[in-house]
Amino acid sequence: MLLNDGYADPVDLTKSTGYKALWLLLMGLAFVVAFIWSFRIWRTYRELNGVSPGRSALTFVIFASLSPVAIALHFSMAASLSGASPPLFPRSWLGSGSDAGQPLE
């Protein structure tokens, strides 16, 4: 659907199959490039600091297990700060002030 002046409607565009396919392709490519880049940096850092491959592997396991926790906390904080969704914590934590639980203006 086109709006005035021949521009595409952004909402309809994001719902289209082609847009979703292009988005997945670009995100997949970005993930692969970031993954390869991370391993190259990791190897260089390990070589510069003289760290053994075993110790480096242990560090990677710790990093890989803690990263999802950090990402989940990040998204949780972002969602609670945006106001797009209700807070993920009990209302009783907000306090007893007159404006407790009210959105910031």
Secondary structure, DSSP 8 states (H G I E B T S, - for coil): -B-GGG-B-HHHHHHSHHHHHHHHHHHHHHHHHHHHHHHHHHHHHHHHHT--HHHHHHHHHHHHHHHHHHHHHHHHHHHHHHSSS--SS-GGGG-SSTTTT----
